[in-house]
Amino acid sequence: MKILVINCGSSSLKYQLIDMDNENVIAKGLVERIGIEGSRIKHETIGKEKQVIEKPLADHSNAIKSVIDALTNSEFGAVSSLDEIGAVGHRVVHGGEDFSESVVIDEKVMEAIERNIELAPLHNPPNIMEAIERNIELAPLHNPPNIMGIEACQKLLPSIKQVAVFDTAFHQSMPPVNYVYAIPYKYYEEDKIRRYGFHGTSHKYLTHRMAELLNKNVEEVNLITCHLGNGSSISAIKKGKSVNTSMGLTPLEGLPMGTRSGDIDPAIVTFIMDKENLNTEEISNILNKESGVLGISGVSSDFRDIEEAAEAGNERAQLALDVFEDKVRKFISSYITEFEDINKIDAIVFTAGLGENSPETREHIINKMSVFGLKIDKAKNNVRGKEQLISSDDSSIKVFVVPTDEEMMIARDTLSLV
């Protein structure tokens, strides 16, 4: 069966067509600047020449239609007709407490996805299309564009089953002690304000892949998974289930990231608002778009640029890296305590853009955790974007690099349901 994986952002759309008989990607692409001047499609059918198609795309429905046209194009497409596509799997960022696993989409599912938009009122502009046109990212909760993508697929592919795979679902196994905030409990009861966690599809993929690498059942695997990139989160996985994770109600909580602040004193928010006379949208923009390693370094939100600047002697760039690595160590250290015995932890796993491709970051993080008996093998760690055991033989916990594959996880979930 061939499964189309769709990942809709506010003004972009990523897609992959995967042949699940052998789990091979047969086509993939990116639609950029939906609803904005200069929109285009970057499409690649494996084994054929890459295509860049520039055309006006007013909304996600136009974008999905253009993706279908590219996939079925007689010259550079991947399938001869839509009949070859067995199902569509959609990444949906927020499932709230409604979903602890992926589901086939029906009316009730759509109602629940729409209901969970309310979990982020500050990031849900009343006019969604106007927000997209102004290039305002609807994150931290992307449900509005996710809904647009689903509805577009339902309209254009009415006979094909659609599946929703939620970023938050994997973390629904967390115990209350790890998701309840120390604010008046009524805000949880009435408004469902709690830790949800994100990157769940990535953390789930790592859990299943590590079970294969360790030759264990998924239900036996104990891990600390580190998804480190422009967006970053760390999770504690106990017996194959998430028991704690660093992101919270929104992806703003936790580690400092490319442009997100991560954990800060909440009083900073009201202090800056009062001092600068800012409204909620303006302070949200500062915390989500102007903070993190960009805010500290003043150089870039891209860790590669910051590493280069630090090597050239830029002190603020070095400080940004130090702050990030320090916070990663703190989360790993605290998650070690989620397990009764350090010897029961099977592995610490690094993934995503930075985690997979920066040997220096991994080395800096692990080398300062020798108090736990963690040790890096410098030669093994000299790897980028490849599965590898990178800890020394005498390390108390094994340390791995494992490239994540969220699209494959979405496709697998979709296949299992249809």
Summary of the structure (lengths in Angstrom):
residues: 418
radius of gyration: 21.4
end to end distance: 10.0
largest distance: 60.5
contacts: 1428
relative contact order: 0.11
helix: 43%
strand: 19%
